[in-house]
Amino acid sequence: MNKAMVRYVVARLLQIEGLLLLFPLIVSLIYKEAFLYTFSFLSVSIILTVIGTVFSLKKPKNNRMTAREGFVIVALSWVLFSLFGGIPFVINGDIPRLVDAFFETTSGFTTTGSSILTDVEALAHSSLFWRSFTHLIGGMGILVFALAVLPQMGSQSVNIMKAETPGPTFGKLVSKLSSSARILYIIYLVMTAVIILLLFLGGMDAFEAILHGFGVAGTGGFGVRNGSIAPYGSAYYEWVVGFGMLVFGINFNLIYLLLLGRIKQVFGSEELKWYLFIVAGAVTLISINLFPTYTSYNVLVRDVFFTVSSVMTTTGFSTVDFGSWPLFSQAILLFLMFVGGSAGSTAGGLKVSRVLVYIKVFIAEIKSVAQPNRIVTILYDKKPLNKKTENSVTNYMIVYILLFITMFMVISLDLPDFKSAFSAVAAVFNNIGPGLGFVGPTSSFAEVGDLSKIILSFGMLAGRLEIFPILILFAPRTWKK
C-alpha cells in the first residue's frame, strides 16, 4: 500500500470540498441569513483547506497507484466528504445530531435521497442549497470531478476512475483520462442547466429550479418542499422532471456518441434498448393495474410514468404515495429498485447491463445442461462476452446478496415489519431514497435508530461505489505493505 500517495490525493480532495463549501456560504450571504449559517460553512471550509494543505505539502516520491490504492482513495474520500459535509448542519442547528447529519449528507453525495428530515421547508436557504448541491457533486462522482480539475494527478489515476465509475466495465471517451473526465462533466453540467432552464421557464422560482435541477442531474431526489414535487401541482414540472430523470439514467458515453452524430451506434446499444423496454413495460403494467382507481387517463399515465422514471433511475422524487398502490404495482417498483439505471449514468441499482448479463448467463447455463457438448457463446452488443467480465458480474451478485442479507438482519431489529425493513435496505443499497411502509415516500428515516442509520449510511456508500471499495477499506490486509 502506497500510503503516502493515498494521503496526498485524499488531502487534495479535501481541499476541493473546502472550496465547494464556499457556494452555500455565498447563498447564506445573498439571503442575509444569521451569522451562524455563514460561520458554519466558512469554518468547515477553512478547516478542510488547512487539513488538505498540511497533508499535501509533501508530494510523494513514489507516485505509483495500483487498483488497491484506487479503491482506498475512493472509499476514504467518500466517507470523509460525507462526514465533513454534515458538520455545517450540526453547527448551524438545522440537523443538530452528527449521526443524522452524516446520514443526510451521505444520502446527498451518494444521490440516494433518503432523509431524516420531517420538515424540509424549515431549513435555511444555504442548508437547502448544500443539501441539494451534494447531489450534483456526487452524481457524476467526486473523483471524476477531481480528475477533471486536477489532471496532474497522474496517468495511473485510471485506477481511481475505475473504482468510482458505476457498471461492470469501464471505458474512456478519449485516450487521455483527464480529457474524458472534463468531457463528462461538461455534458453533465450542460444537461443540468437545460433542466434548470426548463423548470424556470415553466414558472418555478429560480432557487427552487436550481435545486431541483441538481436533484434530477444527480438522480438524487432531495426536495425543496414537503411532499417533493407533488405540492407544485404542475403537470409541466412533472413531465420535465420525469423525462429529465430518464435521460440522466442513460449511459453518458452514449450521450457523448449521440452528440458526435453516431446515432446508429447509440440506438444499437443493447443496454439502452432494454432500459427503455423495462420502463415502457413497467408503465404499461402498472397503468393497467391502477386503471380502475383513476378517473383521468392522462393523470394516470403521468403519475405512473413519473414514479417509474423516479424509481428506475433511483432518483426518489415523488408525486403520489406509491406505498398505497396495489401489491402488484409495488412489486414491480421493488423490481425496478434492484435493476436501476444504465452503467455509466448517475443512477444506482445493479444496472441494466448486469441484469442483462445475468439473464444471458442463465439462458446459456440451461442450454449447456440440455446439450452438454454444445459450446455456448454469450453475446453482448453483438460481441462475445469475455469470461473475466462474466465472472466479475457473477461475483458481484454473490457479494451483493450477502451484504444485503447482513444489512437486512441488522435493520430488522429496528423496524416494525418485513416490508419496511426489506425496502429500507433496498432503497439505500440501490440509492433509491424512499422505500415502502414505515420508510415510504410520505415518511422519513427520522425514527430509525442510530445504529441502523450508520449501517444504512455505509449501505448507501457501498451501493454507490459498487461495494468493493468500501469492503476493501475495512480489510486488514489492505493496509499492509
C-alpha positions as CSV (number, residue, x, y, z in Angstrom):
1,M,0.0,0.0,0.0
2,N,1.4,3.4,-1.1
3,K,0.1,5.2,2.0
4,A,1.9,8.5,1.0
5,M,0.0,8.6,-2.3
6,V,-3.3,7.9,-0.6
7,R,-2.6,10.7,1.9
8,Y,-1.7,13.1,-0.8
9,V,-4.7,12.5,-3.1
10,V,-7.2,12.4,-0.3
11,A,-5.8,15.7,1.1
12,R,-6.1,17.4,-2.3
13,L,-9.7,16.2,-2.4
14,L,-10.5,17.7,1.0
15,Q,-9.2,21.0,-0.3
16,I,-11.7,20.7,-3.1
17,E,-14.5,20.1,-0.6
18,G,-13.3,23.2,1.3
19,L,-13.8,25.3,-1.9
20,L,-17.2,23.7,-2.6
21,L,-18.4,24.8,0.8
22,L,-18.0,28.4,-0.3
23,F,-21.1,28.0,-2.6
24,P,-23.6,27.6,0.3
25,L,-21.6,30.3,2.1
26,I,-22.4,32.7,-0.8
27,V,-26.0,31.6,-0.7
28,S,-26.2,32.5,3.1
29,L,-24.8,35.9,2.3
30,I,-27.3,36.5,-0.6
31,Y,-30.3,35.7,1.6
32,K,-28.8,37.6,4.5
33,E,-29.1,34.7,6.9
34,A,-28.0,34.7,10.5
35,F,-24.2,34.8,11.1
36,L,-24.3,31.2,12.4
37,Y,-25.1,29.9,8.9
38,T,-22.2,31.8,7.4
39,F,-19.9,30.7,10.1
40,S,-20.9,27.0,9.8
41,F,-19.9,26.8,6.2
42,L,-16.9,29.1,6.5
43,S,-15.4,27.4,9.5
44,V,-15.6,23.9,8.0
45,S,-14.2,25.3,4.7
46,I,-11.2,26.7,6.5
47,I,-10.6,23.5,8.5
48,L,-10.7,21.4,5.3
49,T,-8.4,23.8,3.4
50,V,-5.9,23.7,6.3
51,I,-6.0,19.9,6.7
52,G,-5.7,19.5,2.9
53,T,-2.8,21.9,2.6
54,V,-0.9,20.4,5.5
55,F,-1.2,16.8,4.3
56,S,-0.5,17.6,0.6
57,L,2.5,19.9,1.1
58,K,4.9,17.0,0.7
59,K,4.4,15.3,-2.6
60,P,5.2,11.5,-2.5
61,K,8.4,10.4,-4.2
62,N,6.7,7.2,-5.3
63,N,3.5,8.1,-7.2
64,R,2.7,4.5,-8.0
65,M,-1.0,3.9,-7.7
66,T,-2.4,0.4,-8.2
67,A,-6.0,-0.8,-8.1
68,R,-5.7,-1.2,-4.3
69,E,-4.7,2.5,-3.8
70,G,-7.5,3.5,-6.2
71,F,-10.1,1.7,-4.1
72,V,-8.9,3.1,-0.8
73,I,-8.7,6.6,-2.1
74,V,-12.2,6.4,-3.5
75,A,-13.7,4.9,-0.3
76,L,-11.9,7.2,2.1
77,S,-12.8,10.3,0.1
78,W,-16.5,9.5,0.0
79,V,-16.6,8.7,3.8
80,L,-14.7,11.9,4.7
81,F,-16.7,14.1,2.2
82,S,-19.9,12.8,3.9
83,L,-18.6,13.3,7.4
84,F,-17.2,16.8,7.0
85,G,-20.1,17.8,4.7
86,G,-22.5,17.1,7.5
87,I,-20.7,19.2,10.1
88,P,-22.1,22.6,8.9
89,F,-25.7,21.2,9.6
90,V,-24.7,20.4,13.2
91,I,-23.0,23.8,13.7
92,N,-26.0,25.9,12.4
93,G,-28.5,23.6,14.1
94,D,-30.6,22.6,11.1
95,I,-29.6,19.0,11.8
96,P,-28.2,19.1,15.4
97,R,-27.1,15.4,15.7
98,L,-23.9,14.3,13.9
99,V,-25.4,10.8,13.2
100,D,-28.4,12.4,11.4
101,A,-26.2,14.9,9.6
102,F,-23.8,12.1,8.4
103,F,-26.8,10.1,7.2
104,E,-28.3,13.1,5.4
105,T,-25.0,14.2,3.7
106,T,-24.1,10.6,2.8
107,S,-27.6,10.3,1.2
108,G,-26.8,13.6,-0.7
109,F,-23.4,12.7,-2.0
110,T,-24.4,9.1,-3.0
111,T,-27.5,10.6,-4.6
112,T,-29.7,8.3,-2.6
113,G,-32.3,10.9,-1.4
114,S,-33.3,9.1,1.8
115,S,-33.8,11.7,4.5
116,I,-34.2,12.0,8.3
117,L,-35.9,15.4,7.9
118,T,-39.6,15.7,8.6
119,D,-39.9,19.4,7.7
120,V,-37.6,20.3,4.8
121,E,-39.2,23.7,4.4
122,A,-37.8,24.7,7.9
123,L,-34.2,24.6,6.6
124,A,-32.4,27.8,5.7
125,H,-31.7,28.5,2.0
126,S,-27.9,27.8,2.5
127,S,-28.6,24.4,4.1
128,L,-31.1,23.6,1.3
129,F,-28.6,24.5,-1.3
130,W,-25.7,22.5,0.2
131,R,-28.1,19.5,0.7
132,S,-29.0,19.5,-3.0
133,F,-25.6,20.6,-4.2
134,T,-24.2,17.3,-2.8
135,H,-26.3,15.6,-5.5
136,L,-24.6,17.5,-8.2
137,I,-21.2,16.7,-6.9
138,G,-21.8,13.1,-6.2
139,G,-23.9,12.3,-9.3
140,M,-21.0,12.2,-11.7
141,G,-18.6,11.3,-9.0
142,I,-16.3,13.2,-6.6
143,L,-13.2,11.7,-8.1
144,V,-14.3,12.2,-11.7
145,F,-14.7,15.9,-10.8
146,A,-11.2,15.8,-9.2
147,L,-9.7,14.3,-12.4
148,A,-11.4,16.9,-14.5
149,V,-9.9,19.8,-12.5
150,L,-6.7,18.1,-11.3
151,P,-5.3,16.4,-14.4
152,Q,-1.8,16.4,-12.8
153,M,-2.9,13.6,-10.5
154,G,-1.1,11.3,-13.0
155,S,-1.8,8.7,-15.6
156,Q,-2.3,5.9,-13.0
157,S,-5.4,7.7,-11.8
158,V,-7.3,5.4,-14.2
159,N,-7.5,3.1,-11.1
160,I,-9.4,5.8,-9.3
161,M,-11.9,6.3,-12.1
162,K,-12.4,2.5,-12.4
163,A,-13.1,2.3,-8.7
164,E,-15.8,5.0,-8.8
165,T,-17.4,4.6,-12.2
166,P,-20.6,2.5,-11.9
167,G,-21.1,-0.5,-14.0
168,P,-19.4,-3.8,-14.8
169,T,-17.0,-2.4,-17.3
170,F,-15.0,0.8,-17.6
171,G,-14.3,2.8,-20.8
172,K,-12.7,6.1,-21.6
173,L,-14.3,8.5,-24.0
174,V,-10.9,9.6,-25.4
175,S,-7.4,8.4,-24.9
176,K,-6.5,10.9,-22.2
177,L,-8.3,10.3,-18.9
178,S,-8.4,13.9,-17.7
179,S,-10.0,14.9,-21.1
180,S,-12.6,12.1,-20.6
181,A,-13.5,13.5,-17.2
182,R,-13.8,17.0,-18.5
183,I,-16.0,15.9,-21.4
184,L,-18.3,14.0,-19.0
185,Y,-18.6,17.0,-16.7
186,I,-19.2,19.5,-19.5
187,I,-22.1,17.2,-20.8
188,Y,-23.3,16.7,-17.2
189,L,-23.4,20.4,-16.4
190,V,-24.9,21.5,-19.7
191,M,-27.7,18.9,-19.3
192,T,-28.3,20.2,-15.7
193,A,-28.5,23.7,-17.0
194,V,-31.1,22.7,-19.5
195,I,-33.3,21.1,-16.8
196,I,-33.0,24.2,-14.6
197,L,-33.9,26.5,-17.5
198,L,-36.9,24.4,-18.5
199,L,-38.2,24.5,-14.9
200,F,-37.6,28.2,-14.6
201,L,-39.3,29.0,-17.9
202,G,-42.3,27.0,-16.6
203,G,-42.7,29.4,-13.7
204,M,-40.7,27.8,-10.9
205,D,-38.8,30.0,-8.6
206,A,-35.1,30.3,-9.7
207,F,-33.7,29.0,-6.4
208,E,-36.0,26.0,-6.4
209,A,-35.4,25.4,-10.1
210,I,-31.7,25.2,-9.5
211,L,-32.1,22.8,-6.6
212,H,-34.5,20.5,-8.4
213,G,-32.1,20.6,-11.4
214,F,-29.3,19.3,-9.1
215,G,-31.6,16.5,-7.9
216,V,-32.6,15.5,-11.4
217,A,-29.0,15.6,-12.7
218,G,-27.6,13.5,-9.8
219,T,-30.7,11.3,-9.8
220,G,-30.8,12.2,-6.1
221,G,-34.3,13.4,-5.3
222,F,-33.9,15.8,-2.4
223,G,-36.9,18.1,-2.5
224,V,-37.3,21.7,-1.5
225,R,-40.8,21.4,-0.3
226,N,-42.5,18.8,2.0
227,G,-44.1,16.3,-0.4
228,S,-41.4,16.5,-3.0
229,I,-42.8,17.5,-6.5
230,A,-46.5,16.9,-5.5
231,P,-47.1,20.3,-3.8
232,Y,-46.5,22.2,-7.1
233,G,-49.5,20.6,-8.7
234,S,-48.0,21.2,-12.1
235,A,-48.2,18.7,-15.0
236,Y,-45.5,20.6,-16.8
237,Y,-43.0,20.2,-13.9
238,E,-43.8,16.5,-13.6
239,W,-43.2,15.8,-17.3
240,V,-39.9,17.9,-17.3
241,V,-38.6,16.1,-14.2
242,G,-39.9,12.7,-15.3
243,F,-38.1,12.9,-18.7
244,G,-35.1,14.5,-17.1
245,M,-34.6,11.6,-14.7
246,L,-35.0,9.1,-17.6
247,V,-32.3,10.9,-19.6
248,F,-29.8,11.1,-16.7
249,G,-30.3,7.3,-16.2
250,I,-28.7,6.7,-19.6
251,N,-25.0,5.9,-20.0
252,F,-23.2,9.2,-20.6
253,N,-20.9,7.5,-23.1
254,L,-24.0,7.0,-25.3
255,I,-24.9,10.7,-24.9
256,Y,-21.4,11.7,-26.0
257,L,-21.7,9.4,-29.0
258,L,-25.1,11.0,-29.8
259,L,-23.5,14.4,-29.8
260,L,-20.9,13.1,-32.2
261,G,-23.7,12.1,-34.5
262,R,-23.2,8.3,-34.1
263,I,-26.9,7.7,-33.9
264,K,-26.8,4.1,-35.2
265,Q,-24.2,3.2,-32.6
266,V,-26.3,4.8,-29.8
267,F,-29.5,3.1,-30.6
268,G,-27.7,-0.2,-31.3
269,S,-26.8,-0.4,-27.6
270,E,-28.4,-3.5,-26.1
271,E,-28.4,-1.9,-22.6
272,L,-30.3,1.2,-23.9
273,K,-32.9,-0.9,-25.7
274,W,-33.6,-2.9,-22.5
275,Y,-33.5,0.2,-20.3
276,L,-36.3,1.8,-22.4
277,F,-38.2,-1.6,-22.8
278,I,-38.2,-2.1,-19.0
279,V,-39.5,1.5,-18.4
280,A,-42.2,1.1,-21.1
281,G,-43.2,-2.4,-19.7
282,A,-43.4,-1.2,-16.1
283,V,-45.5,1.9,-17.1
284,T,-47.9,-0.3,-19.1
285,L,-48.4,-3.0,-16.4
286,I,-48.8,-0.5,-13.5
287,S,-51.2,1.6,-15.6
288,I,-53.4,-1.4,-16.2
289,N,-53.3,-2.4,-12.6
290,L,-54.3,1.2,-11.4
291,F,-56.8,1.9,-14.2
292,P,-59.9,1.2,-12.0
293,T,-58.7,3.7,-9.4
294,Y,-58.3,6.7,-11.7
295,T,-60.9,8.8,-13.4
296,S,-58.5,10.6,-15.7
297,Y,-56.3,8.6,-18.1
298,N,-53.9,11.5,-18.6
299,V,-53.3,11.8,-14.8
300,L,-52.9,8.0,-14.5
301,V,-50.2,7.9,-17.2
302,R,-48.4,10.9,-15.8
303,D,-48.3,9.6,-12.2
304,V,-47.2,6.2,-13.3
305,F,-44.5,7.4,-15.7
306,F,-43.1,9.8,-13.2
307,T,-43.0,7.2,-10.5
308,V,-41.4,4.5,-12.7
309,S,-38.9,7.0,-14.0
310,S,-38.0,8.1,-10.5
311,V,-37.7,4.6,-9.1
312,M,-35.9,3.1,-12.2
313,T,-33.3,5.9,-12.2
314,T,-33.1,5.7,-8.4
315,T,-33.9,9.4,-8.0
316,G,-36.6,9.3,-5.4
317,F,-38.8,12.3,-6.3
318,S,-42.5,11.6,-5.8
319,T,-45.8,13.0,-6.8
320,V,-48.0,10.2,-5.3
321,D,-47.9,7.8,-2.4
322,F,-46.9,4.7,-4.3
323,G,-46.8,2.9,-1.0
324,S,-50.6,2.8,-1.1
325,W,-50.7,1.3,-4.6
326,P,-51.8,-2.4,-5.1
327,L,-49.3,-5.1,-4.2
328,F,-48.7,-5.9,-7.9
329,S,-47.7,-2.3,-8.7
330,Q,-45.4,-2.2,-5.6
331,A,-43.8,-5.5,-6.6
332,I,-42.9,-4.0,-10.0
333,L,-41.4,-0.9,-8.3
334,L,-39.4,-3.1,-6.0
335,F,-38.1,-4.9,-9.0
336,L,-37.1,-1.6,-10.6
337,M,-35.3,-0.6,-7.4
338,F,-32.9,-3.5,-7.9
339,V,-32.5,-3.1,-11.6
340,G,-31.6,0.6,-11.5
341,G,-30.4,2.7,-14.4
342,S,-27.7,2.2,-17.0
343,A,-24.0,1.7,-16.3
344,G,-22.0,4.9,-16.6
345,S,-25.0,7.0,-15.6
346,T,-25.8,8.9,-12.4
347,A,-28.4,6.2,-11.4
348,G,-27.9,3.5,-8.9
349,G,-29.1,-0.1,-8.6
350,L,-27.5,-3.2,-10.0
351,K,-27.5,-1.6,-13.5
352,V,-29.4,-2.8,-16.6
353,S,-26.2,-4.2,-18.2
354,R,-25.6,-6.5,-15.2
355,V,-29.2,-7.7,-15.1
356,L,-28.9,-8.4,-18.9
357,V,-25.7,-10.4,-18.4
358,Y,-27.4,-12.4,-15.6
359,I,-30.3,-13.3,-17.9
360,K,-27.9,-14.3,-20.7
361,V,-25.8,-16.4,-18.3
362,F,-28.9,-18.1,-17.0
363,I,-30.1,-19.0,-20.5
364,A,-26.6,-20.2,-21.5
365,E,-26.5,-22.4,-18.5
366,I,-29.8,-24.0,-19.4
367,K,-28.6,-24.7,-22.9
368,S,-25.3,-26.2,-21.6
369,V,-27.3,-28.5,-19.3
370,A,-29.6,-29.6,-22.0
371,Q,-26.8,-30.1,-24.5
372,P,-23.5,-30.8,-22.5
373,N,-21.3,-31.0,-25.6
374,R,-22.5,-27.7,-27.0
375,I,-20.3,-24.6,-26.7
376,V,-22.5,-21.7,-25.8
377,T,-21.1,-18.2,-26.5
378,I,-22.7,-15.3,-24.7
379,L,-23.1,-12.2,-26.9
380,Y,-23.4,-8.7,-25.5
381,D,-23.8,-5.8,-28.1
382,K,-23.2,-8.5,-30.8
383,K,-19.7,-9.2,-29.3
384,P,-18.6,-12.3,-27.3
385,L,-18.6,-11.6,-23.5
386,N,-15.2,-12.4,-22.1
387,K,-15.0,-14.8,-19.2
388,K,-13.4,-12.2,-16.9
389,T,-16.4,-9.9,-17.2
390,E,-18.8,-12.7,-16.8
391,N,-17.1,-13.9,-13.6
392,S,-16.8,-10.4,-12.3
393,V,-20.6,-9.8,-12.7
394,T,-21.4,-13.1,-11.1
395,N,-19.1,-12.5,-8.1
396,Y,-20.6,-9.0,-7.7
397,M,-24.1,-10.6,-7.3
398,I,-22.9,-13.0,-4.7
399,V,-21.3,-10.2,-2.6
400,Y,-24.3,-8.0,-3.2
401,I,-26.7,-10.7,-1.8
402,L,-24.6,-11.5,1.2
403,L,-24.2,-7.8,2.1
404,F,-27.9,-7.2,1.5
405,I,-28.9,-10.1,3.9
406,T,-26.5,-8.8,6.5
407,M,-27.9,-5.3,6.5
408,F,-31.4,-6.6,6.4
409,M,-30.8,-8.7,9.5
410,V,-29.5,-5.7,11.5
411,I,-32.2,-3.3,10.3
412,S,-35.0,-5.9,11.0
413,L,-34.2,-5.4,14.8
414,D,-35.2,-1.7,14.4
415,L,-38.1,-1.6,12.0
416,P,-41.6,-2.9,12.7
417,D,-42.3,-5.2,9.7
418,F,-40.7,-7.1,6.9
419,K,-41.8,-4.7,4.1
420,S,-40.3,-1.7,5.8
421,A,-37.0,-3.4,6.7
422,F,-36.6,-5.0,3.3
423,S,-37.5,-1.9,1.3
424,A,-35.3,0.3,3.6
425,V,-32.2,-1.7,2.7
426,A,-33.3,-1.9,-0.9
427,A,-33.8,1.8,-1.0
428,V,-30.4,2.8,0.4
429,F,-28.3,0.0,-1.1
430,N,-29.6,0.8,-4.5
431,N,-29.5,4.6,-3.8
432,I,-33.3,5.0,-4.4
433,G,-34.4,7.2,-1.5
434,P,-37.8,6.3,-0.2
435,G,-38.8,2.7,0.5
436,L,-42.2,1.3,1.4
437,G,-44.2,1.1,4.6
438,F,-42.5,2.8,7.6
439,V,-40.0,4.5,5.3
440,G,-42.3,5.2,2.4
441,P,-42.5,8.3,0.2
442,T,-44.7,10.2,2.7
443,S,-42.4,9.2,5.7
444,S,-38.7,9.6,6.5
445,F,-35.9,7.7,8.3
446,A,-36.2,10.1,11.3
447,E,-37.4,7.3,13.6
448,V,-34.8,4.8,12.6
449,G,-32.2,4.1,15.4
450,D,-28.7,5.4,15.4
451,L,-27.0,2.1,14.7
452,S,-29.4,1.5,11.8
453,K,-28.6,4.9,10.4
454,I,-24.9,4.2,10.5
455,I,-25.4,0.8,8.8
456,L,-27.7,2.4,6.2
457,S,-25.2,5.2,5.6
458,F,-22.5,2.7,4.8
459,G,-25.0,0.8,2.7
460,M,-25.5,4.0,0.6
461,L,-21.8,4.3,0.2
462,A,-21.4,0.6,-0.7
463,G,-24.2,0.8,-3.2
464,R,-22.9,4.0,-4.9
465,L,-19.3,2.7,-5.1
466,E,-20.3,-0.8,-6.1
467,I,-19.4,-2.5,-2.8
468,F,-15.8,-3.4,-3.2
469,P,-14.1,0.0,-2.3
470,I,-16.0,0.1,1.0
471,L,-15.2,-3.5,1.8
472,I,-11.6,-3.2,0.9
473,L,-11.3,-0.2,3.2
474,F,-12.1,-2.4,6.2
475,A,-9.9,-5.3,5.2
476,P,-6.8,-5.5,7.4
477,R,-4.6,-6.8,4.5
478,T,-5.3,-3.6,2.6
479,W,-3.1,-1.5,4.8
480,K,-0.1,-3.9,4.8
481,K,2.8,-3.2,2.5
